[in-house]
Amino acid sequence: TLNLQKPHLIEFKASGDFVTDASRWLLESEASGTSVTLEWNPRVEKSVVKFFSPILKPMFRWKHRWTMKRGEIQLTAYLKQNAIRQTHSV
């Protein structure tokens, strides 16, 4: 489920290997741009993931860092492209 209250809140439930009851992106305007806070407290529900979690924890950490870095790169590129479009359309 998704609760969207533009432009301040995106609330959702995660499912899959990790689940959440409620996760939130909170967006607040600041003088220099926008502050974004993610409230996300996942838990593991799948027994196979729970079983292998102690062994695979280093891989989970690496994968998390890798995913976050890719997300940062893609989001930065998207925001730059959007800024270029807005500059050219004015």
Helices and strands as residue ranges (DSSP letters): E 2-5, E 9-12, E 18-19, E 23-30, E 33-39, E 43-44, H 47-89
